[in-house]
Amino acid sequence: MINESNIIIKKARELYYKYGIKSITMDDVAREMGISKKTLYKEVKNKTELVGRVIDFEIEKRTRESKELDNSALNAIEELFEVNRQINYLLEKHNPSMHYDLRKYYPAIFKRLQESKRDGMFKSILNNLEKGKKEGLYRKEIDNEIIARVQVARAENVTESSCVSIQDYISRKFFSELFIYHIRGIANNKGIKFLEDNIDQLKIKD
């Protein structure tokens, strides 16, 4: 049996990504779903709840994808390039107005999303660093927690910098260069050799 609530959440998510949150009304969601407002309000009591459930869906989706990546057969360096691909996929769908609307009109939900992203990113980086050390690709002496905190801070602050334009931020080259810079800083000779031998296959092409 199809879960009506999940279908509504996915449709709202699609609309928010495309048009932003503020401009999409509950009427719009109901019309796009081909259902009445009465039916819609049986599933969600108001727009705030719908936005919250869309963000919860997003958090669950990213958590699931992170776990799948952790359990993959990729080595630590290949794993980072797969993360790069996922980021570029998200950026291709990125609508700045959705981020702006969420931050301005739904600050509590925005905070929940940011905290989840920060926590997930920190754990993912720690896991990757430990994996790379076990595989003999990363330098043993690096402090995993310090590197993870720096990477999270860099990711969170890059969009706030006047040195980085929106065009930079959404370009494939930008994050590829950041990931390569990061890998060269943590990899040992074996890791650097793997990177250089495989970089053409691993890099996302413009």
C-alpha contacts under 8 A as a table, 3 or more apart, distances in Angstrom:
res1	aa1	res2	aa2	distance
3	N	6	N	5.48
3	N	7	I	6.58
4	E	7	I	5.17
4	E	8	I	6.30
4	E	43	E	7.96
5	S	8	I	5.18
5	S	9	I	6.29
5	S	43	E	5.94
6	N	9	I	5.06
6	N	10	K	6.16
7	I	10	K	5.19
7	I	11	K	6.17
8	I	11	K	5.15
8	I	12	A	6.09
8	I	29	V	7.73
8	I	33	M	7.16
8	I	40	L	7.91
9	I	12	A	5.14
9	I	13	R	6.03
9	I	50	L	7.04
9	I	53	R	6.82
9	I	54	V	5.59
9	I	57	F	7.76
10	K	13	R	5.01
10	K	14	E	6.19
10	K	54	V	7.34
11	K	14	E	5.07
11	K	15	L	6.30
11	K	29	V	7.26
11	K	32	E	7.77
11	K	33	M	7.26
12	A	15	L	5.08
12	A	16	Y	6.05
12	A	29	V	6.16
12	A	50	L	7.82
12	A	54	V	7.17
13	R	16	Y	5.13
13	R	17	Y	6.12
13	R	54	V	5.82
14	E	17	Y	5.31
14	E	18	K	6.28
15	L	18	K	5.11
15	L	19	Y	5.87
15	L	20	G	7.22
15	L	21	I	7.88
15	L	24	I	7.16
15	L	29	V	7.87
16	Y	19	Y	5.35
16	Y	20	G	4.48
16	Y	21	I	4.87
16	Y	24	I	6.95
16	Y	98	M	6.27
17	Y	20	G	5.79
17	Y	21	I	7.84
17	Y	93	K	6.90
17	Y	94	H	6.69
17	Y	95	N	5.81
17	Y	98	M	6.28
18	K	93	K	7.71
18	K	95	N	6.48
19	Y	23	S	6.79
19	Y	24	I	7.13
19	Y	95	N	7.39
19	Y	97	S	7.55
19	Y	98	M	7.38
20	G	23	S	6.24
20	G	24	I	7.02
20	G	95	N	6.75
20	G	96	P	7.81
20	G	97	S	5.08
20	G	98	M	4.06
20	G	99	H	7.83
20	G	101	D	6.82
21	I	24	I	5.54
21	I	97	S	7.55
21	I	98	M	5.49
21	I	101	D	5.89
21	I	102	L	7.03
22	K	25	T	7.44
22	K	98	M	7.99
22	K	101	D	6.08
24	I	28	D	5.96
24	I	29	V	7.23
25	T	28	D	5.07
25	T	29	V	6.56
25	T	47	K	7.70
26	M	29	V	5.08
26	M	30	A	6.18
26	M	37	K	7.35
26	M	46	N	7.95
26	M	47	K	6.52
27	D	30	A	5.15
27	D	31	R	6.04
27	D	37	K	6.55
28	D	31	R	5.11
28	D	32	E	6.07
29	V	32	E	5.19
29	V	33	M	6.09
30	A	33	M	5.06
30	A	34	G	6.04
30	A	35	I	5.20
30	A	36	S	5.83
30	A	37	K	5.66
30	A	40	L	6.29
31	R	34	G	5.00
31	R	35	I	6.27
31	R	36	S	7.35
32	E	35	I	7.87
35	I	39	T	6.42
35	I	40	L	7.05
36	S	39	T	5.27
36	S	40	L	6.44
37	K	40	L	4.89
37	K	41	Y	6.06
38	K	41	Y	5.19
38	K	42	K	6.42
39	T	42	K	5.20
39	T	43	E	7.03
40	L	43	E	5.49
40	L	44	V	6.43
41	Y	44	V	4.96
41	Y	45	K	5.19
41	Y	46	N	6.97
42	K	45	K	6.88
44	V	47	K	7.58
44	V	49	E	6.23
44	V	50	L	6.06
45	K	49	E	6.59
45	K	50	L	7.93
46	N	49	E	5.53
46	N	50	L	6.51
47	K	50	L	4.92
47	K	51	V	6.10
48	T	51	V	5.15
48	T	52	G	6.14
48	T	106	Y	7.59
49	E	52	G	5.02
49	E	53	R	6.15
50	L	53	R	5.11
50	L	54	V	6.18
51	V	54	V	5.09
51	V	55	I	6.29
51	V	109	I	7.98
52	G	55	I	5.16
52	G	56	D	6.14
52	G	109	I	6.08
53	R	56	D	4.88
53	R	57	F	6.07
54	V	57	F	5.05
54	V	58	E	6.27
55	I	58	E	4.86
55	I	59	I	6.18
55	I	109	I	7.43
55	I	113	L	6.78
56	D	59	I	5.04
56	D	60	E	6.15
56	D	113	L	7.98
57	F	60	E	5.16
57	F	61	K	6.06
58	E	61	K	5.08
58	E	62	R	6.24
59	I	62	R	5.29
59	I	63	T	6.13
59	I	113	L	6.96
59	I	116	S	6.93
59	I	117	K	7.72
60	E	63	T	5.08
60	E	64	R	6.09
61	K	64	R	5.19
61	K	65	E	6.21
62	R	65	E	5.07
62	R	66	S	6.08
63	T	66	S	5.13
63	T	67	K	6.31
63	T	120	G	7.19
64	R	67	K	5.20
64	R	68	E	6.25
65	E	68	E	5.05
65	E	69	L	6.20
66	S	69	L	5.11
66	S	70	D	6.23
66	S	124	S	7.27
67	K	70	D	5.00
67	K	71	N	6.29
68	E	71	N	5.17
68	E	72	S	6.23
69	L	72	S	5.08
69	L	79	E	7.08
70	D	127	N	7.87
74	L	77	I	7.90
74	L	78	E	5.59
74	L	79	E	5.65
75	N	78	E	5.31
75	N	79	E	5.98
75	N	131	K	7.76
75	N	132	G	7.31
75	N	135	E	7.52
76	A	79	E	4.97
76	A	80	L	6.46
76	A	128	N	5.74
76	A	129	L	7.52
76	A	131	K	5.97
76	A	132	G	4.95
76	A	135	E	7.74
76	A	137	L	7.68
77	I	80	L	5.21
77	I	81	F	6.62
77	I	132	G	7.35
77	I	137	L	7.92
77	I	183	I	7.34
77	I	191	G	7.69
77	I	195	L	7.35
78	E	81	F	5.20
78	E	82	E	6.30
78	E	202	L	7.17
79	E	82	E	5.03
79	E	83	V	6.32
79	E	128	N	7.78
80	L	83	V	4.99
80	L	84	N	6.25
80	L	128	N	7.93
80	L	179	F	7.17
81	F	84	N	4.79
81	F	85	R	6.31
81	F	176	S	7.92
81	F	179	F	7.41
81	F	202	L	6.24
81	F	203	K	7.05
82	E	85	R	4.99
82	E	86	Q	6.32
83	V	86	Q	5.03
83	V	87	I	6.18
84	N	87	I	5.11
84	N	88	N	6.23
84	N	175	F	6.73
84	N	176	S	6.63
84	N	179	F	7.29
85	R	88	N	5.13
85	R	89	Y	6.19
85	R	204	I	6.98
86	Q	89	Y	5.05
86	Q	90	L	6.32
87	I	90	L	5.12
87	I	91	L	6.15
88	N	91	L	4.95
88	N	92	E	6.16
88	N	170	I	7.49
88	N	171	S	7.86
88	N	172	R	6.16
88	N	175	F	7.87
89	Y	92	E	5.26
89	Y	93	K	6.84
90	L	93	K	5.34
90	L	94	H	6.04
91	L	94	H	4.64
91	L	170	I	5.68
92	E	170	I	7.18
95	N	98	M	5.63
95	N	99	H	7.17
96	P	99	H	5.31
96	P	100	Y	6.22
97	S	100	Y	4.86
97	S	101	D	5.83
98	M	101	D	5.14
98	M	102	L	6.05
99	H	102	L	5.26
99	H	103	R	6.15
100	Y	103	R	5.20
100	Y	104	K	6.09
101	D	104	K	5.19
101	D	105	Y	5.68
101	D	106	Y	7.36
102	L	105	Y	5.60
102	L	106	Y	5.02
102	L	107	P	6.57
102	L	109	I	7.33
102	L	110	F	5.70
103	R	106	Y	5.85
103	R	107	P	5.09
103	R	110	F	5.40
103	R	111	K	7.99
104	K	107	P	6.06
106	Y	109	I	5.48
106	Y	110	F	6.10
107	P	110	F	4.87
107	P	111	K	5.99
108	A	111	K	5.09
108	A	112	R	6.34
109	I	112	R	5.05
109	I	113	L	6.31
110	F	113	L	5.14
110	F	114	Q	6.17
111	K	114	Q	5.08
111	K	115	E	6.04
112	R	115	E	5.25
112	R	116	S	6.12
113	L	116	S	5.14
113	L	117	K	6.11
114	Q	117	K	5.08
114	Q	118	R	6.04
115	E	118	R	5.06
115	E	119	D	6.06
116	S	119	D	5.19
116	S	120	G	5.93
117	K	120	G	5.12
117	K	121	M	5.88
118	R	121	M	5.20
118	R	122	F	6.08
118	R	152	V	6.67
119	D	122	F	5.20
119	D	123	K	6.25
120	G	123	K	5.29
120	G	124	S	6.03
121	M	124	S	5.04
121	M	125	I	6.11
121	M	152	V	6.65
122	F	125	I	5.31
122	F	126	L	6.24
122	F	148	A	5.69
122	F	149	R	6.79
122	F	152	V	6.36
123	K	126	L	5.11
123	K	127	N	6.13
124	S	127	N	5.16
124	S	128	N	6.13
125	I	128	N	5.02
125	I	129	L	6.10
125	I	148	A	5.58
126	L	129	L	5.18
126	L	130	E	6.24
126	L	144	N	6.01
126	L	145	E	6.77
126	L	148	A	6.03
127	N	130	E	5.21
127	N	131	K	6.05
128	N	131	K	5.00
128	N	132	G	6.04
129	L	132	G	5.13
129	L	133	K	6.27
129	L	138	Y	7.21
129	L	144	N	6.28
130	E	133	K	5.21
130	E	134	K	6.30
130	E	144	N	7.49
131	K	134	K	5.15
131	K	135	E	6.20
132	G	135	E	5.08
132	G	136	G	6.20
132	G	137	L	5.11
132	G	138	Y	5.09
133	K	136	G	5.07
133	K	137	L	5.88
133	K	138	Y	4.82
133	K	139	R	6.50
133	K	140	K	5.93
134	K	137	L	7.68
135	E	138	Y	7.76
136	G	139	R	7.70
136	G	188	N	7.81
136	G	190	K	7.18
136	G	191	G	7.47
137	L	187	A	5.68
137	L	188	N	5.80
137	L	189	N	7.65
137	L	190	K	5.62
137	L	191	G	4.15
137	L	192	I	7.83
138	Y	186	I	5.50
138	Y	187	A	4.03
138	Y	188	N	5.04
138	Y	191	G	6.21
139	R	142	I	6.05
139	R	186	I	5.92
139	R	187	A	5.57
139	R	188	N	4.95
142	I	147	I	7.68
142	I	186	I	7.18
143	D	146	I	5.54
143	D	147	I	6.30
144	N	147	I	5.29
144	N	148	A	6.05
145	E	148	A	5.05
145	E	149	R	6.13
146	I	149	R	5.21
146	I	150	V	6.19
147	I	150	V	5.16
147	I	151	Q	6.14
148	A	151	Q	5.16
148	A	152	V	6.22
149	R	152	V	5.20
149	R	153	A	6.15
150	V	153	A	5.11
150	V	154	R	6.05
151	Q	154	R	5.04
151	Q	155	A	6.15
152	V	155	A	5.16
152	V	156	E	6.17
153	A	156	E	5.18
153	A	157	N	6.01
154	R	157	N	5.30
154	R	158	V	5.88
155	A	158	V	5.60
155	A	159	T	7.88
156	E	159	T	6.95
156	E	160	E	7.91
157	N	160	E	5.26
157	N	161	S	6.62
158	V	161	S	5.52
158	V	164	V	6.90
159	T	164	V	6.70
159	T	165	S	7.91
159	T	166	I	7.85
159	T	169	Y	7.15
160	E	164	V	7.93
161	S	164	V	5.67
162	S	165	S	6.93
164	V	168	D	6.00
164	V	169	Y	6.70
165	S	168	D	5.09
165	S	169	Y	6.25
166	I	169	Y	4.97
166	I	170	I	6.22
167	Q	170	I	5.51
167	Q	171	S	6.16
168	D	171	S	5.32
168	D	174	F	6.00
169	Y	174	F	6.39
169	Y	175	F	7.66
170	I	174	F	7.54
171	S	174	F	5.54
171	S	175	F	7.42
172	R	175	F	6.05
172	R	176	S	6.38
172	R	204	I	6.76
172	R	205	K	7.35
172	R	206	D	6.10
173	K	176	S	5.10
173	K	177	E	6.07
173	K	204	I	7.65
173	K	205	K	7.74
173	K	206	D	6.65
174	F	177	E	5.43
174	F	178	L	6.48
175	F	178	L	4.87
175	F	179	F	6.12
176	S	179	F	5.23
176	S	180	I	6.20
176	S	203	K	6.69
176	S	204	I	7.00
177	E	180	I	5.12
177	E	181	Y	6.01
178	L	181	Y	5.06
178	L	182	H	6.14
179	F	182	H	5.00
179	F	183	I	6.12
180	I	183	I	5.07
180	I	184	R	6.13
181	Y	184	R	5.33
181	Y	185	G	6.40
182	H	185	G	5.20
182	H	186	I	6.57
183	I	186	I	5.32
183	I	187	A	5.68
183	I	192	I	7.89
184	R	187	A	5.46
184	R	192	I	6.49
187	A	190	K	7.48
187	A	191	G	4.90
187	A	192	I	5.83
188	N	191	G	5.15
188	N	192	I	6.12
189	N	192	I	5.09
189	N	193	K	6.12
190	K	193	K	5.18
190	K	194	F	6.25
191	G	194	F	5.07
191	G	195	L	6.14
192	I	195	L	4.99
192	I	196	E	6.12
193	K	196	E	5.15
193	K	197	D	5.95
194	F	197	D	5.18
194	F	198	N	6.08
195	L	198	N	5.35
195	L	199	I	5.41
196	E	199	I	5.32
197	D	200	D	7.91
198	N	201	Q	5.49
198	N	202	L	6.11
199	I	202	L	4.94
199	I	203	K	5.71
200	D	203	K	5.60
